[in-house]
Amino acid sequence: MHRLTHFNPAAARRQHGISLIESLVAIVVMALGILGILGVQMRTLTDTSTTVRRAQAIRLIEDLSERMRVSPNALLSITDYESGYSEKGSALTASDCANTACTPAQQAKYDLKQWKTTVEQTLPGGQASIFLAPGETVDANRRQLGVMIAWRENERDITDSDDKKIYKNNIDTTKIKVGDEWKEAGGDTTCPTDKTCHLQYLPVAARCAPYDNGSGTKALYCS
């Protein structure tokens, strides 16, 4: 003979709402998963943007290298290419070397104005600094220029200053790690605050040979 189980109304009332709680938990778990995926996607987009900007900076430096290569003698006017971040392309004055004959010094100023304007138009908050290679101290033997291009930072917001410094040092090609210390690769030239930078050194070629014409000034001889 089967014994009937006594039905307890109070216990049945206590079980009401369990399905709703399970649904809410599932929604919360799903929302966390979606937020995690979005975070990964945003990080990927940021890294991709940084990579694209750095590739643009490299192409811009190659453009400057080509301008110097076709100049009659960029090596003779190497100091005329020096220019800090504060010197904007639109503010520089230069002769119109595209339509008139220019001296090497005038050609350098013209190329600098055109190139810096392109940097500002290509990169967000684009700036450029061109400086003499710090390893070359004798003016007569200078053969390289350092070029550092900076653009607006587009990295994740790291609240801890030490963590952010470590993160920026690892992605900033203007920094080199010597032992446990980070040092500037460009001598006295540094990357501006809140900017991401790319540093590269360019060899300056001499298409025409400079010679002393007897008056104490250098002239050009192009064969």
C-alpha positions, 0 to 999 in steps of 0.5 A: 500500500502506497503512502501518500506524501503530505503536501506542505503549502508553506514549502511550496510558497518558499520555492516561488521565484527560483526561475526568475533568480536563475534568469537574472544570474544568466543575464548578469553572466552574459553581460559580463561576457559581452563587456569582456569581449568589448574590452578586448575589441577596444584594446585591439582597436587601440593597438591597431591605431598605434601601429597604423600611426607608427607606420605613417610616421615611418613613411613620413621619415622616408619621405624626408630621406628622399627629399634630402637624397635628391637635394644637390647637397643636403650634407653641406646644409645639414645644420639647416635641417635642424628644427624643434617641435615648436617650429610649425610648418605653416609658420616657417618661411622659405623660398619657392624652390619648386618654381625658382632656383635655390641654394642648398640652404634655401632648398633645405628650408623649403623641404623642411616647410613642406615636410613639417606641414605634411606631418601636421596634416597626416598625424593627429597632433603631429609634431616633428623634431630634427636634430644632429646625431648626438654621437657625432660631435665634430661638425666636419664629420657629421653624417646623420640626422635624428628625426623624432615624430610625435603624435597625440597619445591614443593609449589606455588610461592607466591611473597608476603613474608608475604602471603607465610609465612602464607601459609607455616605455615599452611601446616608445621607440625613443626609450632604450633599456639599459639594465633595469633603467630606461634611458632616452635614445635621442640624447637631449631630445625627448618625447613630449608629454601625452604624446607617442613618438617614433625615433629614427636616424637618417644618413645624409648623402652627398650627391655633389662633393663640397670643396674649398674654392680658395675663398674659405667657403665651401662650394659644390662640384657635381660631375 
